[in-house]
Amino acid sequence: MPRQHQSKAVRKILQELTRLGFKVDQNRSGVYRIIPPKGVGGPTYTTHGTESALHPMRRDFKKYYNITL
């Protein structure tokens, strides 16, 4: 079964994104919308907040925004 609660690693990544200027919004169902700042550009990124999302999130941020998390 997947983990249901947010891990420390996910919280740290989301805090780092906020520090970099990304806007992180969470809706009621737990889905995160990450909106890049105007200077970075790129698409809005949508993810769930579990540990299984960490590797794809790191890979996608490198690909879409050229940012290493």
N, C-alpha and C positions, 0 to 999 in steps of 0.2 A: 504494500500500500504506500502511496506517496505521502510525504510529510505534509501536514495541513497547516502548520504554523510557520511563520517567517523565521528564517535562520539568521544568525548573526552575520554571516557572509553576505546575504542578500541585503540586509540593512546597511552594511558598510558600502556596498556598491551603489545603492540608491543615494546615500549621503554624499558619496564622491561625485556622482552625477549632478546633484544639486549644487555642490561646490563649484563644479565646472560651468554652471549656468543653465543646465537643462531643467525644465519644469517637469516634475514628477507628480502625476495625479493618480489616485487610486479610486476606483468606483466601488459600489456596494458589493459586487460579486468578487472583489479581490484582484481584478485585472488592473495592471499598471499601464498608463499612457505616458510615455516619455517624449516630451517635445523639445527638440534641439533649439539652442539659441540662434538668433539670426546670423551671427558670424560663422557658425558651423554649417548651417544648411542641412539638407537631407530630409528624409521622410520622418513622420511620427512613428515611434517604435512602440509596439504593444506586446506585453508579456505578462505571465503570471508570476507570482512572487515566491516560487519554491526553488529548492536547490537544484532541481533538474534543469532549471532555466539559466543557470550561471554560465555554463560553457557556451551554449548558443548565443547568449547575450554578449559575452566577451568577443566571440567570433564576429557577430554582426556589427558591433560597435567599431571594430577595427575595419570592417569592410565598408560600412555606410558612412562613418564619420571620421575615420582615420584616427581613432582614439584608443589607446591601450588601457584597459581597466585592470 
